[in-house]
Amino acid sequence: MFTSRYHPEIWNPFIRNDISGEKLLIEKFLYYSRRLLPNLALNYIMGNRIVFVNETKGFIDNSLYMTKDEVKSIAKEEFRKMMDRERMDLR
């Protein structure tokens, strides 16, 4: 499907104003196939049923699994890494 590349005059209005539901169908197909197809291949190779889940909406509440101090420690470490990267970029 090269409509988006070779016929942007058709593709752009479709993406912006789709009322047919086709855009949603394509998005759902891409969303599920991104995980499902590799998972099927892995299951075939391993001879076992392994299931992965994509959590893309909402927030994961890690407060059930971590203490407040652990969350603070992780946040401080990530902030330190970010600052180190910025310092390296400035050099």
Protein Blocks (a to p, Z undefined) as FASTA:
>chain_A
ZZlmmmmmlmmmmmmmccnommmmmmmmmmmmmmmmmmmmmmmmnopacdddddfedjdd
fklmpcfklmmmmmmmmmmmmmmmmmmmmZZ
